[in-house]
């Protein structure tokens, strides 16, 4: 990503942060936009549709509303509509992810992306956040991405650090130890 594009993505993320904070909806908007960014990452056709200059902005906005569902926060929906109207449809996923990082940083926290085969409830997310905070020495906010390819356990990424607690990783470690014995 070019420096100019990266800078533009950061500016949009900060603007969305200001709006969501002013509306008192930061947490909910943050969660919904982060989930949307992961949906876009997982579906290349969606990213292509949002980047398609021949697809009218109204169609792109309708697509985003459909993905977010009826429970979507109006601030999040309006923010996405604004991005599409500004011709930033192709950057929605990256802007949403940058927004989540900026929101965490505004609270002097770091963002942890956790991949799990199943959704995690709030107490589980809180315990995991506390464990990752102890491991990293930083205050960690957990964002869970449900990933069916994770057979069991979780994979957590905090900045450049990866904590792999999957069953697959544990089996690989056991094989290495047996091979070395």
Short mmCIF file of the C-alpha atoms (twelve columns), coordinates in Angstrom:
data_MODEL
# 
_entry.id   MODEL 
# 
loop_
_atom_site.group_PDB 
_atom_site.id 
_atom_site.type_symbol 
_atom_site.label_atom_id 
_atom_site.label_alt_id 
_atom_site.label_comp_id 
_atom_site.label_asym_id 
_atom_site.label_seq_id 
_atom_site.Cartn_x 
_atom_site.Cartn_y 
_atom_site.Cartn_z 
_atom_site.pdbx_PDB_model_num 
ATOM 1   C CA . UNK A 1   0.000   0.000   0.000   1 
ATOM 2   C CA . UNK A 2   1.397   3.387   -0.992  1 
ATOM 3   C CA . UNK A 3   2.188   5.986   1.639   1 
ATOM 4   C CA . UNK A 4   -0.459  8.358   0.293   1 
ATOM 5   C CA . UNK A 5   -3.176  5.676   0.329   1 
ATOM 6   C CA . UNK A 6   -2.109  4.525   3.793   1 
ATOM 7   C CA . UNK A 7   -2.289  8.100   5.058   1 
ATOM 8   C CA . UNK A 8   -5.740  8.541   3.526   1 
ATOM 9   C CA . UNK A 9   -6.990  5.324   5.153   1 
ATOM 10  C CA . UNK A 10  -5.702  6.550   8.538   1 
ATOM 11  C CA . UNK A 11  -7.429  9.915   8.070   1 
ATOM 12  C CA . UNK A 12  -10.761 8.251   7.300   1 
ATOM 13  C CA . UNK A 13  -10.334 5.945   10.294  1 
ATOM 14  C CA . UNK A 14  -9.671  8.908   12.612  1 
ATOM 15  C CA . UNK A 15  -12.685 10.779  11.209  1 
ATOM 16  C CA . UNK A 16  -14.917 7.759   11.845  1 
ATOM 17  C CA . UNK A 17  -13.473 7.495   15.354  1 
ATOM 18  C CA . UNK A 18  -14.388 11.120  16.029  1 
ATOM 19  C CA . UNK A 19  -17.940 10.621  14.749  1 
ATOM 20  C CA . UNK A 20  -18.571 7.355   16.620  1 
ATOM 21  C CA . UNK A 21  -17.163 8.858   19.839  1 
ATOM 22  C CA . UNK A 22  -19.274 11.986  19.494  1 
ATOM 23  C CA . UNK A 23  -22.381 9.854   18.969  1 
ATOM 24  C CA . UNK A 24  -21.550 7.733   22.046  1 
ATOM 25  C CA . UNK A 25  -21.514 4.591   19.901  1 
ATOM 26  C CA . UNK A 26  -17.797 3.847   19.719  1 
ATOM 27  C CA . UNK A 27  -17.831 0.279   21.075  1 
ATOM 28  C CA . UNK A 28  -20.711 -0.952  18.955  1 
ATOM 29  C CA . UNK A 29  -19.506 0.761   15.768  1 
ATOM 30  C CA . UNK A 30  -16.015 -0.582  16.390  1 
ATOM 31  C CA . UNK A 31  -17.251 -4.174  16.755  1 
ATOM 32  C CA . UNK A 32  -19.502 -3.989  13.698  1 
ATOM 33  C CA . UNK A 33  -16.928 -2.375  11.425  1 
ATOM 34  C CA . UNK A 34  -14.237 -4.837  12.535  1 
ATOM 35  C CA . UNK A 35  -16.535 -7.781  11.789  1 
ATOM 36  C CA . UNK A 36  -17.278 -6.245  8.397   1 
ATOM 37  C CA . UNK A 37  -13.565 -5.840  7.629   1 
ATOM 38  C CA . UNK A 38  -13.049 -9.545  8.324   1 
ATOM 39  C CA . UNK A 39  -16.017 -10.473 6.119   1 
ATOM 40  C CA . UNK A 40  -14.459 -8.440  3.305   1 
ATOM 41  C CA . UNK A 41  -11.087 -10.129 3.868   1 
ATOM 42  C CA . UNK A 42  -12.746 -13.546 3.666   1 
ATOM 43  C CA . UNK A 43  -14.726 -12.841 0.495   1 
ATOM 44  C CA . UNK A 44  -12.719 -11.481 -2.453  1 
ATOM 45  C CA . UNK A 45  -15.917 -11.088 -4.514  1 
ATOM 46  C CA . UNK A 46  -17.243 -8.639  -1.953  1 
ATOM 47  C CA . UNK A 47  -14.083 -6.533  -2.117  1 
ATOM 48  C CA . UNK A 48  -14.265 -6.619  -5.927  1 
ATOM 49  C CA . UNK A 49  -17.897 -5.440  -5.876  1 
ATOM 50  C CA . UNK A 50  -17.062 -2.560  -3.531  1 
ATOM 51  C CA . UNK A 51  -14.128 -1.554  -5.746  1 
ATOM 52  C CA . UNK A 52  -16.050 -1.856  -9.032  1 
ATOM 53  C CA . UNK A 53  -16.297 1.655   -10.551 1 
ATOM 54  C CA . UNK A 54  -19.180 0.510   -12.785 1 
ATOM 55  C CA . UNK A 55  -21.353 -0.549  -9.832  1 
ATOM 56  C CA . UNK A 56  -23.501 2.385   -8.644  1 
ATOM 57  C CA . UNK A 57  -22.848 3.684   -5.119  1 
ATOM 58  C CA . UNK A 58  -26.457 2.869   -4.138  1 
ATOM 59  C CA . UNK A 59  -25.865 -0.806  -4.980  1 
ATOM 60  C CA . UNK A 60  -22.652 -0.841  -2.931  1 
ATOM 61  C CA . UNK A 61  -24.418 0.742   0.040   1 
ATOM 62  C CA . UNK A 62  -27.249 -1.795  -0.230  1 
ATOM 63  C CA . UNK A 63  -24.688 -4.611  -0.314  1 
ATOM 64  C CA . UNK A 64  -23.039 -3.327  2.863   1 
ATOM 65  C CA . UNK A 65  -26.424 -2.932  4.597   1 
ATOM 66  C CA . UNK A 66  -27.308 -6.526  3.652   1 
ATOM 67  C CA . UNK A 67  -24.027 -7.840  5.046   1 
ATOM 68  C CA . UNK A 68  -24.365 -5.929  8.301   1 
ATOM 69  C CA . UNK A 69  -27.987 -6.966  8.789   1 
ATOM 70  C CA . UNK A 70  -30.941 -5.309  10.444  1 
ATOM 71  C CA . UNK A 71  -29.183 -4.979  13.792  1 
ATOM 72  C CA . UNK A 72  -26.517 -2.727  12.273  1 
ATOM 73  C CA . UNK A 73  -25.813 0.441   14.167  1 
ATOM 74  C CA . UNK A 74  -27.059 3.517   12.228  1 
ATOM 75  C CA . UNK A 75  -23.771 5.349   12.867  1 
ATOM 76  C CA . UNK A 76  -21.856 2.427   11.317  1 
ATOM 77  C CA . UNK A 77  -24.241 2.251   8.353   1 
ATOM 78  C CA . UNK A 78  -24.005 6.010   7.736   1 
ATOM 79  C CA . UNK A 79  -20.214 5.906   8.006   1 
ATOM 80  C CA . UNK A 80  -20.042 3.139   5.414   1 
ATOM 81  C CA . UNK A 81  -22.452 4.985   3.139   1 
ATOM 82  C CA . UNK A 82  -20.216 8.055   3.377   1 
ATOM 83  C CA . UNK A 83  -17.118 6.016   2.451   1 
ATOM 84  C CA . UNK A 84  -18.871 4.540   -0.581  1 
ATOM 85  C CA . UNK A 85  -20.119 7.977   -1.678  1 
ATOM 86  C CA . UNK A 86  -16.541 9.259   -1.428  1 
ATOM 87  C CA . UNK A 87  -15.392 6.488   -3.771  1 
ATOM 88  C CA . UNK A 88  -13.594 4.595   -1.001  1 
ATOM 89  C CA . UNK A 89  -15.532 1.331   -1.430  1 
ATOM 90  C CA . UNK A 90  -12.369 -0.617  -2.168  1 
ATOM 91  C CA . UNK A 91  -10.833 0.654   1.090   1 
ATOM 92  C CA . UNK A 92  -13.770 -0.066  3.414   1 
ATOM 93  C CA . UNK A 93  -12.160 -3.175  4.936   1 
ATOM 94  C CA . UNK A 94  -8.826  -1.487  5.549   1 
ATOM 95  C CA . UNK A 95  -10.469 1.655   6.918   1 
ATOM 96  C CA . UNK A 96  -12.614 -0.434  9.271   1 
ATOM 97  C CA . UNK A 97  -9.560  -2.301  10.547  1 
ATOM 98  C CA . UNK A 98  -7.596  0.949   10.963  1 
ATOM 99  C CA . UNK A 99  -10.616 2.380   12.813  1 
ATOM 100 C CA . UNK A 100 -10.582 -0.549  15.278  1 
ATOM 101 C CA . UNK A 101 -6.838  -0.075  15.910  1 
ATOM 102 C CA . UNK A 102 -7.303  3.689   16.360  1 
ATOM 103 C CA . UNK A 103 -10.193 3.116   18.779  1 
ATOM 104 C CA . UNK A 104 -8.077  0.734   20.867  1 
ATOM 105 C CA . UNK A 105 -5.144  3.166   20.811  1 
ATOM 106 C CA . UNK A 106 -7.441  6.003   21.910  1 
ATOM 107 C CA . UNK A 107 -8.013  3.980   25.074  1 
ATOM 108 C CA . UNK A 108 -4.256  3.245   25.233  1 
ATOM 109 C CA . UNK A 109 -4.914  -0.394  24.410  1 
ATOM 110 C CA . UNK A 110 -3.657  -2.740  21.727  1 
ATOM 111 C CA . UNK A 111 -5.879  -4.823  19.525  1 
ATOM 112 C CA . UNK A 112 -5.743  -8.622  19.566  1 
ATOM 113 C CA . UNK A 113 -7.320  -10.505 16.702  1 
ATOM 114 C CA . UNK A 114 -8.381  -13.911 17.953  1 
ATOM 115 C CA . UNK A 115 -9.395  -16.657 15.548  1 
ATOM 116 C CA . UNK A 116 -11.627 -19.343 17.002  1 
ATOM 117 C CA . UNK A 117 -13.792 -22.062 15.461  1 
ATOM 118 C CA . UNK A 118 -16.704 -20.961 17.640  1 
ATOM 119 C CA . UNK A 119 -17.969 -17.591 18.901  1 
ATOM 120 C CA . UNK A 120 -16.768 -16.505 22.336  1 
ATOM 121 C CA . UNK A 121 -19.036 -14.967 24.944  1 
ATOM 122 C CA . UNK A 122 -18.087 -11.828 26.855  1 
ATOM 123 C CA . UNK A 123 -16.658 -13.611 29.964  1 
ATOM 124 C CA . UNK A 124 -14.439 -15.762 27.718  1 
ATOM 125 C CA . UNK A 125 -13.267 -12.709 25.785  1 
ATOM 126 C CA . UNK A 126 -12.522 -10.906 29.045  1 
ATOM 127 C CA . UNK A 127 -10.478 -13.819 30.476  1 
ATOM 128 C CA . UNK A 128 -8.574  -14.153 27.215  1 
ATOM 129 C CA . UNK A 129 -7.894  -10.411 27.147  1 
ATOM 130 C CA . UNK A 130 -6.528  -10.595 30.691  1 
ATOM 131 C CA . UNK A 131 -4.273  -13.536 29.790  1 
ATOM 132 C CA . UNK A 132 -2.972  -11.775 26.689  1 
ATOM 133 C CA . UNK A 133 -2.427  -8.598  28.714  1 
ATOM 134 C CA . UNK A 134 -0.286  -10.555 31.181  1 
ATOM 135 C CA . UNK A 135 1.641   -12.203 28.332  1 
ATOM 136 C CA . UNK A 136 2.331   -8.963  26.443  1 
ATOM 137 C CA . UNK A 137 2.541   -6.449  29.277  1 
ATOM 138 C CA . UNK A 138 -0.016  -4.297  27.445  1 
ATOM 139 C CA . UNK A 139 -3.727  -3.723  27.905  1 
ATOM 140 C CA . UNK A 140 -5.301  -5.894  25.223  1 
ATOM 141 C CA . UNK A 141 -8.714  -5.592  23.577  1 
ATOM 142 C CA . UNK A 142 -9.926  -8.835  22.026  1 
ATOM 143 C CA . UNK A 143 -11.713 -8.975  18.668  1 
ATOM 144 C CA . UNK A 144 -12.909 -12.474 17.835  1 
ATOM 145 C CA . UNK A 145 -13.103 -13.744 14.279  1 
ATOM 146 C CA . UNK A 146 -14.963 -17.021 13.876  1 
ATOM 147 C CA . UNK A 147 -12.788 -19.147 11.592  1 
ATOM 148 C CA . UNK A 148 -13.950 -22.702 10.845  1 
ATOM 149 C CA . UNK A 149 -10.417 -23.648 9.743   1 
ATOM 150 C CA . UNK A 150 -9.325  -23.427 13.383  1 
ATOM 151 C CA . UNK A 151 -10.060 -27.010 14.425  1 
ATOM 152 C CA . UNK A 152 -9.763  -26.467 18.160  1 
ATOM 153 C CA . UNK A 153 -8.319  -23.808 20.416  1 
ATOM 154 C CA . UNK A 154 -7.482  -20.294 19.256  1 
ATOM 155 C CA . UNK A 155 -4.865  -18.237 17.445  1 
ATOM 156 C CA . UNK A 156 -4.298  -14.752 18.841  1 
ATOM 157 C CA . UNK A 157 -2.317  -12.010 17.105  1 
ATOM 158 C CA . UNK A 158 -1.271  -8.971  19.124  1 
ATOM 159 C CA . UNK A 159 0.734   -6.686  16.881  1 
ATOM 160 C CA . UNK A 160 3.568   -8.856  15.566  1 
ATOM 161 C CA . UNK A 161 3.200   -11.513 18.267  1 
ATOM 162 C CA . UNK A 162 1.248   -14.692 17.536  1 
ATOM 163 C CA . UNK A 163 -0.037  -17.003 20.253  1 
ATOM 164 C CA . UNK A 164 -1.060  -20.300 18.685  1 
ATOM 165 C CA . UNK A 165 -3.108  -22.429 21.062  1 
ATOM 166 C CA . UNK A 166 -4.702  -24.597 18.394  1 
ATOM 167 C CA . UNK A 167 -4.940  -28.367 18.624  1 
ATOM 168 C CA . UNK A 168 -3.042  -28.580 15.318  1 
ATOM 169 C CA . UNK A 169 -0.136  -26.562 16.755  1 
ATOM 170 C CA . UNK A 170 -0.041  -28.670 19.918  1 
ATOM 171 C CA . UNK A 171 0.075   -31.873 17.839  1 
ATOM 172 C CA . UNK A 172 2.896   -30.455 15.704  1 
ATOM 173 C CA . UNK A 173 4.838   -29.557 18.862  1 
ATOM 174 C CA . UNK A 174 4.306   -33.074 20.241  1 
ATOM 175 C CA . UNK A 175 5.583   -34.575 16.950  1 
ATOM 176 C CA . UNK A 176 8.688   -32.362 17.066  1 
ATOM 177 C CA . UNK A 177 9.390   -33.374 20.654  1 
ATOM 178 C CA . UNK A 178 8.926   -37.078 19.846  1 
ATOM 179 C CA . UNK A 179 11.150  -36.797 16.778  1 
ATOM 180 C CA . UNK A 180 13.855  -35.099 18.851  1 
ATOM 181 C CA . UNK A 181 13.700  -37.666 21.677  1 
# 
